[in-house]
C-alpha cells in the first residue's frame, strides 16, 4: 500500500499546485502542461517500491516514460508551455459561463477530475505491484509490443497533423487561400482523430497488462481507461462543434470518416488536396 499512498500524496500536491497556478495566472491549461509528466512519476513510484526488480513494472515505467517524452515534445512544439499557451477551448467555455460558474468548473473538472484520471490510468501498476509473484509471460510481452505499436501510431498521427498545420500557416502567410482547411489525408483519411484513438488505446493496454498480472480482467483499475475514454468522447464532441462552426465543409468529412477507430472512409464529394498539403 505504501506506493499507492505516496501516489495519492503526489496527486493531492499536484491538484493544489495547478489550481493555485490557474488562479494566479488566469490560465487554465496547467493540467495540460503536467499531463505527460505526472503519469511517469506515478509509475516510477511503483517500480521503485518493487526495488526495480520486477520486469513487468520496470518495462511499464520505461514504456510510460517514452509515452510522456513523445507527448511532451509534441505539446511543447505547439507552444503549450509558452506563456499564453492555453487550450483555446477553455476560452470558448469561459465565454459561455459566468465567472463563478467557470471557477467551479475549473476546480472540480479541470483540476480535480482530470488529475483523478491521470492517477487512475496508472493504477494498473498497483495491480502489478500487488501481484509481483505472477511470472512475466508471453501475453505480457505481446501487450508491450501492442503498446509500442499504438505509441508509433500516435506519433505518426501527431506528425501528420503538425505537417499539415505548418503548411497551412505558410499558405496563409503567403496570402493564399489554404484549402483544405483541415487535415484529411494520411491516417486522418481513416479517422477524424487517430491521435485520440491511439492515446486511449495505449492506456487500455496498460489496464490489460495489470489484469494479466492479477489473473483476471475484473479489476477496479479499469476505471482509469474507462474515464479517459469518456473524457475523450466528450472532448471530441466539443472540439468538433467548434470546428463545424468554423468550417462548414467539416460536415462532409464527418459523414464519411470514422470519429475515432480507424476505418475505411465512405463515399465523398470530390476533395481537392494540393500535393504540398498531403501528409503521409
C-alpha positions, 0 to 999 in steps of 0.5 A, spaced: 500 500 500 505 504 501 506 506 493 499 507 492 499 512 498 505 516 496 501 516 489 495 519 492 500 524 496 503 526 489 496 527 486 493 531 492 500 536 491 499 536 484 491 538 484 493 544 489 499 546 485 495 547 478 489 550 481 493 555 485 497 556 478 490 557 474 488 562 479 494 566 479 495 566 472 488 566 469 490 560 465 487 554 465 491 549 461 496 547 467 493 540 467 495 540 460 502 542 461 503 536 467 499 531 463 505 527 460 509 528 466 505 526 472 503 519 469 511 517 469 512 519 476 506 515 478 509 509 475 516 510 477 513 510 484 511 503 483 517 500 480 521 503 485 517 500 491 518 493 487 526 495 488 526 495 480 526 488 480 520 486 477 520 486 469 513 487 468 513 494 472 520 496 470 518 495 462 511 499 464 515 505 467 520 505 461 514 504 456 510 510 460 516 514 460 517 514 452 509 515 452 510 522 456 517 524 452 513 523 445 507 527 448 511 532 451 515 534 445 509 534 441 505 539 446 511 543 447 512 544 439 505 547 439 507 552 444 503 549 450 508 551 455 509 558 452 506 563 456 499 564 453 499 557 451 492 555 453 487 550 450 483 555 446 477 551 448 477 553 455 476 560 452 470 558 448 467 555 455 469 561 459 465 565 454 459 561 455 459 561 463 459 566 468 465 567 472 463 563 478 460 558 474 467 557 470 471 557 477 467 551 479 468 548 473 475 549 473 476 546 480 472 540 480 473 538 472 479 541 470 483 540 476 480 535 480 477 530 475 482 530 470 488 529 475 483 523 478 484 520 471 491 521 470 492 517 477 487 512 475 490 510 468 496 508 472 493 504 477 494 498 473 501 498 476 498 497 483 495 491 480 502 489 478 505 491 484 500 487 488 501 481 484 509 481 483 509 473 484 505 472 477 511 470 472 512 475 466 509 471 460 508 471 453 501 475 453 505 480 457 510 481 452 505 481 446 501 487 450 508 491 450 509 490 443 501 492 442 503 498 446 509 500 442 505 499 436 499 504 438 505 509 441 508 509 433 501 510 431 500 516 435 506 519 433 505 518 426 498 521 427 501 527 431 506 528 425 501 528 420 497 533 423 503 538 425 505 537 417 499 539 415 498 545 420 505 548 418 503 548 411 497 551 412 500 557 416 505 558 410 499 558 405 496 563 409 502 567 410 503 567 403 496 570 402 493 564 399 487 561 400 489 554 404 484 549 402 483 544 405 482 547 411 483 541 415 487 535 415 484 529 411 489 525 408 494 520 411 491 516 417 486 522 418 483 519 411 481 513 416 479 517 422 477 524 424 482 523 430 487 517 430 491 521 435 485 520 440 484 513 438 491 511 439 492 515 446 486 511 449 488 505 446 495 505 449 492 506 456 487 500 455 493 496 454 496 498 460 489 496 464 490 489 460 497 488 462 495 489 470 489 484 469 494 479 466 498 480 472 492 479 477 489 473 473 483 476 471 480 482 467 475 484 473 479 489 476 477 496 479 483 499 475 479 499 469 476 505 471 482 509 469 481 507 461 474 507 462 474 515 464 479 517 459 475 514 454 469 518 456 473 524 457 475 523 450 468 522 447 466 528 450 472 532 448 471 530 441 464 532 441 466 539 443 472 540 439 468 538 433 462 543 434 467 548 434 470 546 428 463 545 424 462 552 426 468 554 423 468 550 417 462 548 414 465 543 409 467 539 416 460 536 415 462 532 409 468 529 412 464 527 418 459 523 414 464 519 411 470 518 416 470 514 422 470 519 429 475 515 432 477 507 430 480 507 424 476 505 418 475 505 411 472 512 409 465 512 405 463 515 399 465 523 398 464 529 394 470 530 390 476 533 395 481 537 392 488 536 396 494 540 393 500 535 393 504 540 398 498 539 403 498 531 403 501 528 409 503 521 409 
